[in-house]
Amino acid sequence: MDLDKPPAPQPPEGCLVVAVRLPVRIVVLVLVVPVRLAWDALVLAGRLLHATVLRPLGRALLWTGRALFVWPLVALWRWVLVPVGTALRRLAAVLVAAPLYWAYRHLLTPLGHALRWTARGVGAYLLAPAGRGLAWLARGLGALLAAAGRAVYAGAALLLGYLLVAPARWLYARVLSPVGRALLWLADALVTGAGAALYWTLRVLLVLPALALWRWVLVPVGRVLAVVAREVADALGHAWRIAGRLSLVVGRALGTLFRWIFVEPARWVYRTVLTPVGHAVRDAVLRPAARAAREVGRVTRLTLAAARDTVRETRRDLRRALFGAPRRPLAVDRREPHGHDPRTLGGSTTVLTKD
């Protein structure tokens, strides 16, 4: 299995890597530890500031912004602009749209139909015959001009063929083509020779020195710088992790010291002093005061109830003395009458059929 395989052996490191690694890591550790401690302190202070100041301040500013801007704008939109816009829309519909629609339907549409009917009649009885006559005349003139043009074109083409095309073709075939081939061969030879000379000149003066500089100077220096940069990056990573653990240890130590100096004494004072004092105050002062307040409240409620009953009885006696006792309603017998027997299947209660 792959899990049982031993790890692949690492390639051996050179003496340059071993010589650079230890001093670089020591220097980077010395430089990074204060930075990491300061960074952790700033992170803790930022979190505390965010939790205690910035978040409540942001909420207060958000609420203030809503109260000063959003809610007035919403109220203005809902209670002013929307009703005014609705009223203006209805007013425009009544004063502008309705008259325009009436004018379009009852004035412009009949007028347009009449103008279309008139134009159609005029075009059918006047313009169409005149147009047909002009078209026939134009076709005759066009045919005549086309015949004349073809004759002129044929004569001109024949004349230009004998006077210009034939001499130009002979000149191109007998004179210009050989001269052009000779010039092209000469230019090719010149360009090839100049290119070869320029190529070897640039190769000797620029390419070979640049290649030597790259192979024997820049590549070794680049390898050394790459090794140094890799070791510096690795050292920074190790130093940052070690500084984080040191920062954690220092933070725990400071937290423990703060707990021993402030929290534990405050807890001891709260547990051994303030709690018994609070219980004593609660048992000796607060609970008797609460019971007394409840008794006073109960007595006050009973007194107020008795006073309300007395006022109600006095008002009733005064009304009876001034206006007399109220009349009692007469008792009404709401039971069903018993004068007739109930109806049966063999009997009837109508006037025509009763016995």
Secondary structure, DSSP 8 states (H G I E B T S, - for coil): --TTS---------HHHHHHHHHHHHHHHHHHHHHHHHHHHHHHHHHHHIIIIIHHHHHHHHHHHIIIIIHHHHHHIIIIIHHHHHHHHHHHIIIIIHHHHHHIIIIIHHHHHHHHHHHHHHIIIIIHHHHHHHHHHHHHHHHHHHHHHHHHHHHHHHHHIIIIIHHHHHHIIIIIHHHHHHHHHHHHHHHHHHHHHHHHHHIIIIIHHHHHHIIIIIHHHHHHHHHHHHHHHHHHHHHHHHHHHHHHHHHHHHHHHHIIIIIHHHHHHIIIIIHHHHHHHIIIIIHHHHHHHHHHHHHHHHHHHHHHHHHHHHHHHHHHHHH-----------S---SS----SS---STTT--
